[in-house]
Amino acid sequence: MYKQAILIRADLKLPKGKLAVQAAHASVENVLRMLNDDKQARETVKAWRKEGMKKSVLKVQDDKELFLYKESAKAKGIYASIITDAGKTVVEPGTVTCLALGPDEEEKIDELAGKLKLI
C-alpha cells in the first residue's frame, strides 16, 4: 500500500481554497519529480495510482517544523517537495506554505508523519 502526505503550515491560517491549491501544487510537484527520476520512483507512482492515490493532509506549526520533516524525509529516502507561494493573493511572495512527502510505502510515510493531526 502506498500513500502521500501533504504537510501544511497551520501558522499561516490559509483560507480553505488557498490551502487546497497549495496542497495540489505540492502533490503534483512531487509526483512530477518522481516521474522524471529513476524506474523505481516511476513504479512507485504507478502502483500508488492503481491503488487510488491515497493522501493525507496534515498540519505542522510553522516553516521550521516543515523543514525538519523535509530533512527527515531526505534521510529516509522519501521524495519531498517544498512549495513556495508566488504571493499573488493571500501571502507574501516566497512564503513557504507546504511540503509533499511521497507517495511511498504507507508504513514509511506514517513512520515519518503519522503523529501529525489532520487539517
BELZI-V81271 format. One record per residue. RES is the residue in one small letter. PHI is phi in radians with two decimals (NA if undefined). PSI is psi in radians with two decimals (NA if undefined). Layout:
# BELZI-V81271
RES:PHI:PSI
RES:PHI:PSI
This chain:
# BELZI-V81271
m:NA:2.44
y:-2.10:2.75
k:-2.72:2.68
q:-2.14:2.51
a:-2.13:2.40
i:-2.01:2.12
l:-1.80:2.17
i:-1.98:2.42
r:-1.25:2.06
a:-1.28:-0.52
d:-1.15:-0.33
l:-1.37:-0.35
k:0.85:0.90
l:-1.16:2.44
p:-1.06:2.71
k:-0.95:-0.74
g:-1.12:-0.77
k:-1.13:-0.73
l:-1.05:-0.78
a:-1.08:-0.74
v:-1.15:-0.75
q:-1.12:-0.71
a:-1.09:-0.72
a:-1.12:-0.77
h:-0.97:-0.81
a:-1.10:-0.81
s:-1.04:-0.89
v:-1.11:-0.78
e:-1.00:-0.82
n:-1.20:-0.68
v:-1.13:-0.75
l:-1.09:-0.69
r:-1.05:-0.76
m:-1.17:-0.69
l:-1.17:-0.40
n:-1.65:0.13
d:-1.84:-2.52
d:-1.37:3.01
k:-1.05:-0.69
q:-1.09:-0.73
a:-1.10:-0.74
r:-1.12:-0.69
e:-1.15:-0.63
t:-1.10:-0.80
v:-1.08:-0.74
k:-1.07:-0.79
a:-1.14:-0.72
w:-1.07:-0.77
r:-1.08:-0.75
k:-1.09:-0.56
e:-1.46:-0.09
g:1.89:0.13
m:0.99:0.92
k:-1.02:2.36
k:-2.43:2.67
s:-2.23:2.41
v:-1.94:2.04
l:-2.13:2.82
k:-1.99:2.50
v:-2.11:2.83
q:-1.20:-0.80
d:-2.79:-3.06
d:-1.14:-0.56
k:-1.08:-0.78
e:-1.15:-0.67
l:-1.03:-0.80
f:-1.21:-0.52
l:-1.10:-0.73
y:-1.18:-0.63
k:-1.10:-0.78
e:-1.14:-0.70
s:-1.11:-0.70
a:-1.08:-0.80
k:-1.01:-0.77
a:-1.11:-0.50
k:-1.66:0.03
g:1.32:0.44
i:-1.72:2.26
y:-1.07:2.41
a:-2.55:2.38
s:-2.28:2.20
i:-1.52:2.44
i:-1.92:2.27
t:-2.01:2.22
d:-1.37:2.59
a:-1.31:-0.30
g:1.37:0.47
k:-1.54:-0.21
t:-2.25:-1.28
v:-1.79:-0.71
v:-2.02:2.91
e:-1.19:2.60
p:-0.96:2.40
g:1.52:0.02
t:-1.21:2.21
v:-1.35:2.15
t:-1.89:-0.66
c:-2.80:3.06
l:-2.48:2.30
a:-1.74:2.41
l:-2.07:2.09
g:1.39:-2.93
p:-1.30:2.64
d:-2.73:-3.10
e:-1.01:2.34
e:-0.96:-0.66
e:-1.09:-0.70
k:-1.17:-0.74
i:-1.13:-0.79
d:-1.16:-0.63
e:-1.08:-0.65
l:-1.40:-0.83
a:-2.15:0.15
g:-1.12:-0.29
k:-1.57:-0.14
l:-1.30:2.69
k:-1.57:2.60
l:-1.16:2.62
i:-1.17:NA
